Amino acid sequence: MDRFFKSLCFAFCFLCLLTISCSKEKELIVVQVTEGPGLTNCYLLYELPTREAAIFDVSGRLDSLIKVINEKNLFLKYIFITHAHWDHVDGIFDLEEKFPEAKICISNEEYTAMQEYTNFAKTSDPKRFEEVMRDSALSKMISIDLRSIRPDHFIKDKEEFQLGHSIVRALLSPGHSVGSVCFSCDNLLFSGDVLFYRSAGNTNFYMASRSDLIQSVRKLYLMFPDSTIVYPGHGQITDIGSEKIKNKYISIDDGKWDTK
């Protein structure tokens, strides 16, 4: 009887241990690098224990992120492009060559608009374009052929992407560019150049819209909890709660844009 009781206890403890192991929560890791003449933030998001990964925006070679992928034996499943301004895609061809199985994802609106980016930059302000081209780093970046980018998938508004046991959700957020996309995963928001720390993206380029940007940012304020961590395309990390109150460019109350 004693042996039976001990066996029963052992079986019960083993079952509990198995249950705990099987129900262990997933863990999301974010690795950030800032690259290029535009000091662009690029992010690697991966999930443990599945080791599936995604990169958000590609400025430069991203050697440090590639090193993490290789050392952690990650599977790069997606390359998400928040928008196709040069400083967010100028390393795309190198990354595509290293990880051919990763799907390049961009909105159809952005893909269509980016066909005109180079011509618009040349013709809308020729003097400024000449100045930029005299800067070796900027000229190298702007010389990449945006029309050669071949997406594997066109992102739809509110589309969901499986990353291990996690879901990455896309939110079309026009304004800074016509096809800008923000991406959320759990309590994380990758906002591209839509929302910054105490600021927001500019609207002085092709098909940009200040009114659309205000609407897009206010939608983020309303959709996500205050605790949501915001990983922007430039500058420091922030959160939704503080931006609602302290962002002088776009508030949650009236959406004013104060440029003073």
Buried (B, 14 or more C-beta within 10 A) or exposed (E): EEEEEEEEEEEEEEEEEEEEEEEEEEEBEBBBBEBBBBEBBBBBBBBBEBBBBBBBBBBBBBEEBBEBBEEBEBBBBBBBBBBBBBBBBBBBBBBBEBBEEBBBBBBBBBBEBBEBBBEBBBEEEEEEBEEBBEEEEBEBBBEBEBEEBEBEBBBEEEBEBEBBEBEBBBBBBBBBBBBBBBBBBBEBBBBBBBBBBBBBBEBEBBBBBBEBBBBBBBBBBEBBEEEBBBBBBBEEEBBBBEBBEEBEBBBBEEBEBEEE
